[in-house]
């Protein structure tokens, strides 16, 4: 039955993608984040849904009328350079995992193609809202279902994603949820239907519970910081204070003792937690790789057995944090940090480019808030504020996971491009055109 539903949905998306390419962009986002292949087990798993929708989206763009004007900005240019550095890194890498590295490079290329599709096609509020709904109906709805299982099991169910999915790991899923909660709150502000608004608010609460149910320490720390940041930025502090207290009150009734014990290990993680010590090993090896390789060791850098063996005996007292020796039988670990991940994968130049992109994104969001306020475009101001909170969630919780090339952050960056280059310039352009038309008509009447 699920296979039939997925198949029907696939043909439905094909039809509308060709008619309206922005629906293809939204479908691309939904397929990437919802991972429909994880819901089905039959013939529909053989469909290359994402690839097909991506191709059809660009085909639809070719035949699209009134295409938005396109010109690369600084952020887009930096992403192109980052891609070239990743290509050079992969071409020159001596990693034993080079075949897998090329696969990851291909994935990163697809992410940037997705970014390109957004800045080429999306130009209106309805386009942006459709993409945001796609994100919410993928990440947030799945998180809500997992939160319900957590509640029904009285805290026994551990929230996690589908195996094989980019956010299948519970820590990765916690990052995606932290990034999606502000988008839910944006939709709450844009929705006039009371029942739908209530449903979205319940969805946000369940997403908070999902992070708690993931047992992810990084996700929980990120959630706390995210809540504090949102509280400071919000104009309705009392309302949200009540909502947070109610959510935490419900959560405390279902949280088992194992969860509390795991959260209590945050303060002693650097000295007593084997998992955290393993991450410090990986971070040190990332630095060692970058010190010896200008373009890094390509994707999955720290998981390369050669690199792990080469630096295993050099990192005990390397860096500000002393760590115990790495046992010989210890398997290579992932970077578990977006920053150290890029450092090991693409080197210092890659990390500089990556941080530069995030910084420019943050600066752009601040400009959008100010400009939207000046032009009295309330929805745009609200969205820019919520996207800045999503960025904070990614930057904080991302320090604990290997999600540097996560699709959603690039989707948000691309949407900020659209807001600045297309949405906020329209009122000015419209006013100028109106003034020009009135001037011509006045001259004609005088003549």
BELUR-V249227 format. One record per pair of residues at least 12 apart in sequence whose C-alpha atoms are under 8 Angstrom apart, sorted by the first residue. I is the first residue (numbers start at 1). J is the second residue. Records with the same first field share a line. If there is no record, write none. Layout:
# BELUR-V249227
I->J ; J
This chain:
# BELUR-V249227
2->39 ; 40
3->40 ; 41 ; 42 ; 43 ; 44 ; 45
4->44
6->36 ; 40 ; 44
7->44
10->49
13->27 ; 53
14->53 ; 56
17->53 ; 56 ; 57 ; 60
18->56 ; 57 ; 59 ; 60
19->60
20->60
21->57 ; 58 ; 60 ; 61 ; 64 ; 121
22->57 ; 118 ; 121 ; 122 ; 127
23->127 ; 130
24->53 ; 54 ; 56 ; 57
25->54 ; 57 ; 114 ; 117 ; 118 ; 131
26->130 ; 131 ; 134
27->53 ; 134
28->50 ; 53 ; 54 ; 114
29->131 ; 134 ; 135
30->134 ; 135 ; 137 ; 138
31->49 ; 50
32->50 ; 407
33->135 ; 138 ; 139 ; 167
34->137 ; 138 ; 139 ; 142
35->162 ; 165
38->162 ; 163 ; 165
54->114
57->117
58->117
61->121
67->120 ; 121
68->120 ; 121 ; 122 ; 123
70->119 ; 120
75->357 ; 360 ; 361
78->353 ; 357
79->112 ; 353 ; 354 ; 357
81->353
82->350 ; 353 ; 354
83->108 ; 109
85->295 ; 346 ; 350
86->105 ; 295 ; 298 ; 345 ; 346 ; 350
87->105
88->295
89->295 ; 296 ; 297 ; 298 ; 345 ; 346
90->102 ; 105 ; 297 ; 298 ; 299
93->296 ; 297 ; 298
94->297
95->297 ; 298 ; 301 ; 304 ; 305 ; 306 ; 307
96->304 ; 305 ; 306
97->300 ; 304
98->298
100->300
101->298 ; 299 ; 300
102->299
104->299
105->299
108->405
111->405 ; 406 ; 407 ; 410
112->410
114->411
115->410 ; 411 ; 414
116->414
118->411 ; 414 ; 415
119->414 ; 415 ; 417 ; 418
122->415 ; 418
123->418 ; 422 ; 423
124->422 ; 423
125->423
128->415
132->183
133->187
135->180
136->180 ; 183 ; 184
139->176 ; 177 ; 180
140->177 ; 180 ; 181 ; 203 ; 204 ; 207
141->203
143->159 ; 177 ; 206 ; 207 ; 210
144->203 ; 206 ; 207 ; 210
146->159 ; 160 ; 210
147->159 ; 206 ; 207 ; 209 ; 210 ; 213
148->206
150->210 ; 213
151->254
154->254 ; 255 ; 256
155->213 ; 254 ; 255 ; 256
156->256
157->213
158->213 ; 214 ; 215
159->210 ; 211 ; 213 ; 214 ; 215
160->173 ; 214
161->173
166->406
170->214 ; 215 ; 216
171->214 ; 216 ; 218 ; 219 ; 400 ; 401
172->401 ; 402 ; 403
174->210 ; 211 ; 214 ; 216 ; 219 ; 397
175->219 ; 393 ; 394 ; 397 ; 398
176->394 ; 408
177->207 ; 211
178->211 ; 219 ; 222 ; 223 ; 226 ; 390 ; 393 ; 394
179->389 ; 390 ; 391 ; 393 ; 394
180->390
181->204 ; 207 ; 390
182->386 ; 387 ; 389 ; 390
183->383 ; 386 ; 387 ; 390
184->200 ; 201 ; 203 ; 204
185->200 ; 201 ; 204 ; 386
186->382 ; 383 ; 386
187->200
188->200 ; 201
189->379
190->379
205->247
208->223 ; 247
209->247 ; 251
211->223
212->251
213->255
215->259 ; 262 ; 263
217->262 ; 263 ; 266
218->397 ; 400
219->397
221->397
222->393 ; 396 ; 397
223->393
226->389 ; 392 ; 393
229->389
230->389
277->323
278->333
279->333 ; 334 ; 335 ; 336
280->323
281->315 ; 323 ; 326
282->302 ; 332 ; 333 ; 334 ; 335 ; 336
283->335 ; 336 ; 337 ; 340
284->315 ; 318 ; 319
285->302 ; 307 ; 308 ; 311 ; 312 ; 315 ; 344
286->301 ; 302 ; 335 ; 340 ; 341 ; 343 ; 344
287->340 ; 343 ; 344
288->311
289->301 ; 307 ; 344 ; 347
290->343 ; 344 ; 346 ; 347 ; 348
291->347
293->347
294->346 ; 347 ; 348 ; 349
295->345 ; 346 ; 347 ; 348 ; 349 ; 350
296->343 ; 344 ; 345 ; 346 ; 347 ; 348
297->344 ; 345 ; 346 ; 347
298->344 ; 345 ; 346
299->344 ; 345 ; 346
300->334 ; 335 ; 341 ; 345
301->341 ; 344 ; 345
302->332 ; 333 ; 334 ; 335 ; 341 ; 344
303->332 ; 333 ; 334 ; 335
304->332
305->331 ; 332
308->332
312->325 ; 326
313->325 ; 326
334->402
335->401 ; 402
336->399 ; 400 ; 401 ; 402
337->398 ; 399 ; 400 ; 401 ; 402 ; 403 ; 404
338->398 ; 399 ; 400 ; 401 ; 402 ; 403 ; 404
339->351 ; 399 ; 404
341->402 ; 404
342->354 ; 404
361->413 ; 416
362->388 ; 391
364->416 ; 420
365->384 ; 385 ; 387 ; 388 ; 416
366->384 ; 385
368->380 ; 381 ; 384 ; 419 ; 420
369->381 ; 382 ; 384 ; 385
371->424
372->424
375->424 ; 427
380->419
384->416
387->412
391->409
394->409
